[in-house]
Amino acid sequence: MKQFLARYRRHELDDNVNFLATWIDDRTGYQSAWQWWVRHSTPVRPSWWNVTGPLLISVALLVAITGIGLAATYSPSSDHAWASVQFIESIPGGGFLRGLHYYGSHALVVLFGVHLIRLILTAAYRSPREIGWIAFLLLIPIVATAAVTGNPLSASGKAVAQIEVEGNIIGAAPVVGPILRTLLHGGSSVGHLTFIHLYLLHVLLLPLIGIGIGKLHIYLWLRNSRAAEHLPDEERSEIRATQRFMTAIAITIMFAALGHLAYHYGAPLDAPADPDLAQEPRPEWYFFALFELRSYFTGTTEFLATQVLPGVILGFLIVLPWIDRILARPVAKGMRMLLVIIGLGGFAYFTYLPISRDHADEHYQEFLVESAELGKRADFLAKAEGIPPGGPVELLRNDPKTRGPALFVTHCASCHSHIGKDALDIVAKKPSAPNLGFVASREWIAGLLDPDRIAGPEYFGNTAFGKAYRDDGYDEMISYVKEDLYGDLEGDELAARKEEVRKIVLALSAEAELPYQAGADADDIDAIGDGRLLLSGEKGEVGCADCHPYRGAGYEGYPDLNGYGSQNWLAEFIANPSHERFYGDRNDRMPAFKPEQGDSPQNVLSEQELLLIVDWLRRDWLMEQPDTSESPSTDKSEPSGSPPPDEAGSSTEAA
């Protein structure tokens, strides 16, 4: 009885399914459409050449689906575009989704080229396929335009520079060029409307046009294909199964490769666009050939390389079926082979030239490294602190690690160098003031109190104090360190004095409260306490309070040692080094960078710029990782507590 009921229910279910399928087919005709598709898509024989079309469609669908996912959280605005892309990167799976879209779009360009080569070599444009051939060719500028409108949507510095260059290329065309550029940019330059126009083109208009032309191409191709209808059913089924298996293998390999690239590398995201950051724009690799050809033309003739030449090539391909028709078969075959060789070879050659030139350009390679570091830094700051009210551009503008070096080069490096192990080296052409690499650190102060170094170029050697010592044989600070600090001490007395100096170094450096030295200062709290007593003259005979104010001891007129090297001390010193708290009338040439409060025209630096320089000198910025580094000093007798590693080994020569 149970078996009977089971069979009854199964037959009843089958009948219901068949009824529903018949009902839908009566109203849509999907079954006949499917049979038509199967009948026309079965090739005469299985071939790996036949996988290029399905591969192209599959990757196009992948790009479209991932694009829809990205559009769900993207904001087409110059103020929010980069932030929305960074948000996508930060959510679970967002980076993978964006990576699939990025690498899928590159694969789409490659597959268009491969499919085009296949169609040419197999003469798949011959009658009656001319219209389908033309439809495919019309998809090429659609895909190229989609790339041009999609790449800038991240609103990174590179992206904005690219769309500015591409807008200028479009604007170089006679008559309509300036109009098209204005429509693309939404004005005379890249701005808020630019991203709205790009987004509209990339997400709505171009996909609609591409889908329409693509459907026409596929329909005409299948309608006029050489299907295997004349073959026996059994053989046709075997061919269909084999071809589907080959296509499945190709699609699996392609999707696995795209997934690997998206997961392990992801799509790049450069720093937000900022007019203050230099750019050296380059197009994506598939536009390098046009980029190179453009360099052979100048001024108003550039459009010949970027618009006329591609148009001529496209026009030639459109009329290729009719050219082929008037040629003898052997000649036509040779023409097809020659066309592919010249086209592929020319594309490869003109793509290789700028790549090889950039690879040999040390300046450009340094720019790429710097751009990558800025992009990582901006992403880190956005994740750690969020997007500032002023927009993504403020991320790096408010970052001492990024902005500090640039401000230092502009305002300080005419006299000061910034050199030190694991530091960003900035070398003044004619150093005339102390090296400020790791200023106020234990190593820096130890060098200042070293008789062999204080009068050297690292400290006072190139200053008026060093000149006075060389010319007159005397300068208070230099003479004291070189002649009186250790004097004629020997043996145990010399060792004891060195220990006192070591504690003074620890105490004076602790006044700076350097972030990278906080752990070492905490470990040496007892030695720092002794050093403070030595500094103030309450203990020992080597105190500094005879000349410097310190914790209630000493007197005015020389640099105040209270808070020496701290943010407040450095900011006030740079603002006005001639203040009585610092050098007074003994100041050696250093200008006052902010002598007045507020935004006085007498101020060279704003309050924000001043603090950015100070925090950079103190290495007081948001760290990607906690400091676990050891002292850069190889001499274990030197005080410990050194700065963490920074940008490795880079160097800048300042004017």
C-alpha positions in Angstrom: 0.0 0.0 0.0 2.8 2.4 0.9 4.6 1.7 -2.4 1.4 2.3 -4.3 0.9 5.7 -2.6 4.6 6.6 -3.2 4.2 5.8 -6.9 1.0 7.8 -7.1 2.4 10.8 -5.5 5.5 10.7 -7.8 3.3 10.4 -10.9 1.1 13.2 -9.5 4.2 15.4 -9.0 5.5 14.7 -12.5 2.1 15.5 -14.0 2.0 18.8 -12.1 5.6 19.7 -13.2 4.8 18.8 -16.8 1.6 20.8 -16.6 3.4 23.9 -15.3 6.1 23.5 -17.9 3.5 23.3 -20.7 1.6 26.2 -19.3 4.7 28.4 -19.3 5.8 27.2 -22.7 2.4 28.1 -24.2 2.9 31.6 -23.0 6.6 32.1 -23.6 7.8 29.5 -26.1 10.9 28.9 -24.1 11.1 25.2 -25.0 11.3 25.9 -28.7 13.7 28.7 -28.0 15.9 26.3 -26.0 15.8 23.7 -28.7 16.7 26.4 -31.3 19.7 27.4 -29.1 20.8 23.8 -28.7 20.4 23.1 -32.4 22.3 26.1 -33.6 25.0 26.2 -30.9 26.2 22.6 -31.6 29.3 22.9 -33.8 30.2 20.6 -36.6 33.2 19.3 -34.6 34.4 20.1 -31.1 37.3 22.5 -30.9 39.1 24.7 -28.3 38.6 27.6 -30.7 34.9 27.3 -29.9 35.3 28.2 -26.2 36.3 31.8 -26.8 32.7 32.9 -27.3 31.3 31.2 -24.1 34.3 32.4 -22.2 33.7 36.0 -23.3 30.0 35.8 -22.3 30.8 34.2 -18.9 33.4 36.8 -18.0 31.1 39.6 -19.2 28.4 38.3 -16.9 30.9 38.1 -14.0 31.9 41.7 -14.6 28.2 42.8 -14.8 27.2 40.9 -11.6 30.2 42.1 -9.6 29.5 45.6 -10.9 26.0 45.5 -9.5 27.4 44.4 -6.2 29.8 47.3 -6.1 27.1 49.8 -7.2 25.1 49.0 -4.1 27.6 50.9 -1.9 29.4 53.2 -4.3 28.8 57.0 -4.1 29.6 58.9 -7.4 30.9 62.1 -5.8 34.3 63.7 -5.7 34.0 64.0 -1.9 32.8 60.4 -1.2 33.8 58.2 -4.1 37.2 57.2 -2.6 35.6 56.7 0.8 32.9 54.5 -0.6 35.5 52.3 -2.5 37.6 52.1 0.7 34.4 51.1 2.6 33.8 48.3 0.0 37.4 47.1 0.6 36.9 47.0 4.4 33.7 44.9 4.5 33.8 41.1 4.5 34.2 39.9 0.9 34.2 43.5 -0.5 37.8 43.4 -1.5 37.3 40.0 -3.2 34.3 41.3 -5.1 36.1 44.4 -6.3 39.1 42.2 -7.2 36.9 40.0 -9.4 35.5 43.0 -11.1 38.9 44.5 -11.7 40.7 41.4 -13.0 37.5 40.3 -14.8 37.5 43.6 -16.8 41.1 43.0 -17.8 40.3 39.5 -18.8 37.4 40.8 -20.8 39.7 43.0 -22.9 42.0 40.0 -23.5 39.2 37.7 -24.5 37.8 40.3 -26.9 41.2 40.3 -28.6 41.5 36.5 -28.7 37.9 36.2 -30.0 38.6 38.8 -32.7 41.7 36.8 -33.8 39.7 33.6 -33.9 37.0 35.2 -36.1 39.6 36.6 -38.5 41.7 33.4 -38.8 38.5 31.3 -39.4 37.1 33.9 -41.8 33.9 33.9 -39.7 32.9 37.2 -41.2 32.0 35.8 -44.6 28.5 35.8 -46.0 25.9 35.5 -44.5 27.6 36.7 -41.2 28.5 40.2 -42.1 26.0 41.9 -39.9 27.0 39.7 -36.9 30.6 40.6 -37.6 29.9 44.3 -37.6 27.9 44.0 -34.4 30.9 42.4 -32.7 33.2 45.1 -33.9 30.9 47.8 -32.5 31.3 46.2 -29.1 35.0 47.0 -29.1 34.6 50.8 -28.7 31.8 50.1 -26.2 34.2 48.0 -24.0 37.0 50.6 -24.5 34.7 53.4 -23.4 33.6 51.3 -20.4 37.2 50.9 -19.4 37.8 54.7 -19.7 34.7 55.5 -17.6 35.3 52.8 -15.0 38.9 53.2 -14.1 38.5 56.8 -12.7 35.6 55.9 -10.4 37.9 55.1 -7.4 38.7 58.9 -7.3 42.3 58.1 -6.5 45.1 60.4 -7.6 46.0 58.1 -10.4 42.3 57.8 -11.5 41.7 61.5 -11.6 44.9 62.1 -13.5 43.9 59.5 -16.0 40.5 61.0 -16.7 42.1 64.5 -17.0 44.5 63.2 -19.6 41.8 61.2 -21.4 39.5 64.2 -21.4 42.2 66.3 -23.0 42.7 63.6 -25.6 39.0 63.7 -26.4 39.1 67.5 -26.4 41.8 67.5 -29.1 39.4 66.3 -31.7 38.4 69.1 -34.1 35.0 70.8 -33.7 33.2 68.3 -31.3 36.2 67.5 -29.1 35.8 70.4 -26.6 32.1 69.8 -26.4 32.6 66.1 -25.6 35.3 66.9 -23.0 32.9 69.3 -21.3 30.2 66.7 -21.3 32.5 64.1 -19.8 34.0 66.4 -17.1 30.8 68.2 -16.4 32.6 71.5 -16.7 36.1 72.9 -17.5 37.8 70.5 -15.1 37.3 67.3 -13.2 34.9 67.8 -10.3 31.7 66.4 -8.7 29.8 66.2 -12.0 32.6 64.3 -13.6 31.9 61.3 -11.4 28.2 61.5 -11.9 28.7 61.5 -15.7 31.2 58.7 -15.6 28.9 56.6 -13.3 25.9 57.2 -15.6 27.9 56.1 -18.6 29.7 53.1 -17.0 26.7 51.7 -15.1 23.7 52.5 -17.2 24.2 53.8 -20.8 27.1 51.6 -21.9 25.8 48.4 -20.5 22.4 49.0 -22.1 24.0 49.6 -25.5 26.4 46.7 -25.0 23.6 44.3 -24.1 21.6 45.3 -27.1 24.5 45.0 -29.6 25.7 41.8 -27.9 22.3 40.1 -28.1 22.1 41.0 -31.8 25.6 39.6 -32.4 24.8 36.3 -30.6 21.5 35.9 -32.4 22.9 36.5 -35.8 25.9 34.3 -35.2 23.8 31.4 -34.1 21.2 31.9 -36.9 23.9 31.8 -39.6 26.3 29.3 -37.9 27.3 26.0 -39.5 25.4 23.8 -37.1 25.6 20.1 -37.0 22.0 19.6 -38.0 22.9 17.2 -40.9 24.7 14.8 -38.6 22.9 11.8 -36.9 21.4 12.5 -33.5 23.9 10.2 -31.7 26.9 11.9 -33.3 25.4 15.4 -32.7 24.8 14.5 -29.0 28.4 13.3 -28.6 29.8 16.5 -30.2 27.6 18.7 -28.0 28.7 16.8 -24.8 32.4 17.0 -25.8 32.2 20.7 -26.6 30.3 21.5 -23.4 33.0 19.6 -21.4 35.8 21.6 -23.1 33.9 24.9 -22.5 33.4 24.0 -18.9 37.1 23.3 -18.4 38.0 26.6 -20.0 35.5 28.6 -17.9 36.6 26.8 -14.7 40.3 27.6 -15.4 39.4 31.2 -16.1 37.3 31.7 -13.0 39.9 29.9 -10.9 42.6 32.3 -12.2 40.4 35.4 -11.6 39.5 34.1 -8.1 43.2 33.6 -7.3 44.1 37.1 -8.4 41.2 38.7 -6.6 41.8 36.8 -3.4 45.6 37.1 -3.2 46.2 40.5 -4.8 43.0 42.4 -4.9 42.3 45.5 -6.9 44.7 48.4 -6.2 43.5 51.5 -4.4 45.8 54.5 -4.6 45.7 57.5 -2.3 42.8 59.9 -2.6 43.1 62.6 -5.3 45.0 65.6 -4.0 46.2 68.5 -6.1 49.2 68.8 -3.7 50.5 65.3 -4.6 52.4 65.0 -7.9 51.1 62.5 -10.4 52.7 60.8 -13.4 49.6 59.4 -15.1 49.7 56.3 -17.2 46.7 54.5 -18.9 45.9 50.8 -18.2 48.2 48.4 -20.1 45.7 47.8 -22.9 45.8 51.5 -23.9 49.7 51.6 -23.8 49.9 51.3 -27.6 47.8 54.4 -28.1 49.7 56.1 -25.3 52.9 55.4 -27.2 51.6 56.4 -30.6 50.3 59.6 -29.1 53.9 60.6 -28.3 54.8 60.7 -32.0 52.3 63.6 -32.5 52.1 67.0 -30.9 49.5 69.6 -30.0 46.4 69.6 -32.2 47.6 66.5 -34.2 47.4 64.1 -31.2 43.8 63.1 -32.1 45.3 61.4 -35.3 46.9 58.7 -33.1 44.2 58.4 -30.5 41.0 58.7 -32.6 41.6 58.8 -36.3 44.0 55.8 -36.4 41.7 53.5 -34.3 38.8 54.7 -36.4 40.6 53.7 -39.6 41.5 50.3 -38.3 37.9 49.7 -37.1 36.6 50.9 -40.5 38.9 48.5 -42.3 37.7 45.6 -40.2 34.1 46.5 -40.9 34.6 46.2 -44.7 36.9 43.2 -44.4 34.1 40.7 -45.5 33.8 42.6 -48.8 37.6 42.8 -49.3 37.9 39.1 -48.6 35.1 38.3 -51.2 37.0 39.8 -54.1 40.3 38.0 -53.3 41.2 34.5 -54.3 41.0 32.0 -51.4 44.8 31.5 -51.0 45.3 35.3 -51.1 42.5 35.9 -48.7 44.0 33.3 -46.3 47.4 35.0 -46.5 45.8 38.4 -45.9 44.1 37.1 -42.8 47.4 35.7 -41.4 49.3 38.9 -42.3 46.6 41.0 -40.7 46.8 39.1 -37.4 50.6 39.1 -37.4 50.8 42.8 -38.1 48.0 43.7 -35.7 49.2 41.6 -32.9 52.8 42.4 -33.4 52.2 46.1 -33.7 50.1 46.1 -30.5 52.7 44.1 -28.6 55.6 46.3 -29.9 53.9 49.7 -29.1 52.8 48.3 -25.7 56.3 47.1 -24.9 58.0 50.4 -25.6 56.4 52.5 -22.8 56.6 49.5 -20.4 60.3 49.0 -21.0 61.0 52.8 -20.8 59.1 53.1 -17.5 60.9 50.0 -16.1 64.3 51.7 -16.8 63.2 55.0 -15.4 64.4 55.1 -11.8 62.4 58.2 -11.0 59.2 56.6 -12.2 59.9 53.4 -10.3 60.4 55.5 -7.1 57.1 57.3 -7.9 55.3 53.9 -8.1 56.8 52.7 -4.8 55.8 56.0 -3.1 52.3 55.9 -4.6 51.8 52.4 -3.3 53.0 53.4 0.2 50.7 56.4 0.2 47.8 54.3 -0.9 48.4 51.8 1.9 48.8 54.6 4.4 45.6 56.3 3.4 43.7 53.0 3.7 45.2 52.3 7.1 44.3 55.8 8.3 40.7 55.4 7.0 40.3 52.1 8.8 41.9 53.4 12.0 40.3 56.8 12.3 37.6 57.0 9.7 37.1 59.6 7.0 37.7 63.2 8.2 34.8 65.7 7.8 36.8 67.4 5.0 36.8 64.2 2.9 39.4 61.6 2.1 41.9 64.2 0.9 42.4 65.2 4.5 43.6 61.7 5.5 47.2 62.3 4.2 47.1 66.1 4.6 46.7 65.7 8.4 49.2 62.8 8.7 52.6 63.8 10.0 54.2 60.7 8.5 53.1 61.8 5.0 52.9 65.6 5.1 55.8 66.2 7.5 58.6 65.3 5.0 57.2 67.5 2.3 56.9 70.5 4.7 60.4 69.8 6.0 61.9 69.9 2.5 60.1 73.1 1.7 60.8 75.0 4.9 63.7 73.4 6.7 66.0 71.5 4.4 67.8 74.5 3.0 69.8 74.3 6.3 69.0 71.1 8.0 69.3 67.5 6.9 67.3 64.6 8.3 69.5 61.6 8.4 69.4 58.5 10.6 69.3 54.7 10.5 65.8 53.5 9.5 64.8 57.0 8.7 63.6 58.9 5.7 66.8 60.6 4.6 66.5 64.2 3.5 69.9 65.6 2.6 70.5 69.4 2.4 72.8 70.4 -0.5 74.7 72.7 1.9 74.0 71.7 5.5 74.5 74.7 7.8 72.6 73.5 10.9 72.3 70.3 13.0 71.0 67.1 11.5 67.5 66.6 12.9 67.1 62.9 12.2 65.7 61.4 15.5 66.2 64.8 17.2 66.0 64.6 21.1 66.3 60.8 21.0 68.9 59.2 23.3 71.2 58.6 20.4 70.9 62.2 19.2 71.6 63.7 22.6 74.5 61.2 23.2 76.0 62.5 20.0 75.5 66.1 21.2 77.4 65.4 24.4 80.2 63.5 22.5 83.4 65.6 22.4 84.3 64.0 19.0 80.9 64.9 17.4 79.5 68.1 18.8 81.7 70.3 16.6 81.1 68.1 13.5 78.5 68.6 10.7 75.9 66.5 12.6 75.6 69.2 15.2 77.2 72.7 15.5 80.0 72.2 12.9 78.4 74.3 10.2 76.8 76.9 12.5 78.1 80.2 13.9 78.9 78.4 17.1 81.1 76.0 15.3 82.8 78.8 13.4 83.5 80.7 16.6 85.1 77.6 18.1 87.3 77.1 15.1 88.2 80.7 14.7 88.5 81.8 18.3 89.0 78.5 20.0 86.0 79.0 22.3 82.2 78.6 22.3 80.4 77.9 25.6 78.7 74.7 24.7 81.3 73.3 22.3 84.2 74.2 24.6 82.4 72.7 27.6 81.7 69.3 26.0 85.1 69.0 24.2 87.3 70.3 27.1 85.5 70.3 30.4 83.0 67.5 30.4 85.6 64.8 30.7 88.7 66.9 31.2 91.7 64.9 32.2 89.7 62.2 34.0 91.0 58.7 33.8 90.3 55.2 35.1 87.4 54.9 37.6 86.8 58.7 37.6 86.3 58.6 33.8 84.0 55.6 34.0 82.0 57.3 36.7 81.7 60.5 34.6 80.5 58.5 31.6 77.9 56.9 33.7 76.7 60.3 34.9 76.6 61.5 31.3 74.6 58.4 30.3 72.0 59.2 33.0 71.9 62.9 31.9 71.2 61.7 28.3 68.4 59.5 29.5 66.8 62.2 31.6 67.1 64.9 28.9 65.7 62.7 26.3 62.8 61.7 28.6 61.8 65.3 28.7 60.7 64.9 25.0 58.3 62.1 25.8 59.0 60.5 22.5 56.3 57.9 21.6 58.8 55.4 20.2 60.9 55.7 23.3 58.1 55.3 25.9 58.9 51.7 26.7 62.6 52.4 27.2 61.9 55.4 29.4 59.6 53.3 31.6 62.2 50.7 32.0 64.9 53.2 33.0 62.8 55.3 35.3 65.3 55.1 38.2 68.3 56.1 36.0 66.2 58.9 34.6 65.5 60.1 38.1 69.2 60.2 38.9 69.8 62.0 35.6 67.3 64.7 36.5 69.2 65.3 39.8 72.4 65.5 37.8 70.9 67.9 35.3 69.6 70.3 37.9 73.0 70.3 39.8 71.5 68.7 42.9 73.8 65.7 42.5 77.3 65.3 41.1 79.5 67.9 39.4 78.4 67.7 35.8 75.0 69.5 35.9 73.6 71.7 33.1 71.8 74.2 35.3 74.8 76.5 35.3 73.8 77.6 31.8 70.3 76.2 31.2 67.0 76.6 33.1 65.8 73.2 34.3 63.3 72.3 37.0 63.6 75.4 39.0 67.4 75.6 38.7 69.6 77.7 36.3 68.6 81.0 34.8 67.2 82.5 31.6 69.2 83.3 28.5 70.1 79.9 27.1 67.8 77.2 25.7 65.4 76.0 28.3 65.7 72.3 29.0 62.3 71.9 30.6 60.3 69.7 28.2 63.2 69.7 25.8 62.2 68.1 22.5 58.6 67.8 23.5 55.8 68.7 21.0 55.2 72.1 22.8 59.0 72.8 23.1 59.7 72.1 19.5 56.6 74.0 18.3 57.5 77.1 20.3 61.2 76.9 19.2 60.4 76.6 15.5 57.8 79.4 15.9 60.3 81.8 17.3 63.9 80.6 18.1 64.9 84.1 19.1 62.5 84.0 22.1 64.4 84.4 25.4 63.4 80.9 26.3 65.6 79.6 23.5 68.6 81.3 21.8 67.6 85.0 22.3 70.0 87.3 20.6 72.4 84.4 20.1 70.2 82.9 17.5 72.2 81.8 14.4 70.2 82.8 11.3 67.1 80.6 12.0 64.0 82.5 11.1 60.8 82.7 13.1 58.3 80.6 11.3 55.2 81.6 13.3 56.1 84.7 15.4 52.4 85.8 15.6 49.3 84.1 16.9 46.5 83.2 14.6 46.8 83.6 10.8 49.0 86.6 10.7 50.7 87.3 7.3 54.0 87.4 9.1 53.7 83.6 9.8 55.4 81.3 7.3 53.7 78.3 8.7 50.1 77.7 9.9 49.5 76.1 13.3 48.6 72.8 11.6 51.7 72.9 9.3 53.9 73.7 12.3 52.6 70.7 14.3 52.9 68.4 11.3 56.6 69.1 11.1 57.0 68.8 14.8 55.2 65.5 15.0 57.1 64.1 12.1 60.4 65.1 13.7 59.2 63.3 16.9 57.9 60.4 14.8 54.6 61.0 16.6 52.2 59.5 14.1 49.7 56.6 14.0 51.7 53.4 13.7 50.6 50.5 11.5 52.3 48.1 14.0 53.4 48.5 17.6 57.1 49.3 18.0 59.1 46.1 18.8 62.3 47.2 17.2 65.7 47.3 18.9 68.1 50.3 19.0 69.5 51.2 15.6 72.8 51.8 17.4 75.3 49.0 17.0 77.3 50.2 20.0 75.7 48.6 23.1 77.3 51.2 25.3 75.0 53.8 23.7 71.7 54.6 25.4 68.9 52.3 24.2 65.3 53.3 23.2 65.6 54.1 19.6 63.0 54.9 17.0 61.1 52.2 15.1 61.9 51.5 11.5 60.5 53.8 8.9 60.5 54.0 5.1 63.5 51.8 4.4 66.5 53.5 3.0 64.8 56.2 0.9 66.7 59.4 0.4 65.8 62.9 -0.8 68.2 65.6 -1.7 66.8 69.0 -0.8 67.7 72.3 -2.4 
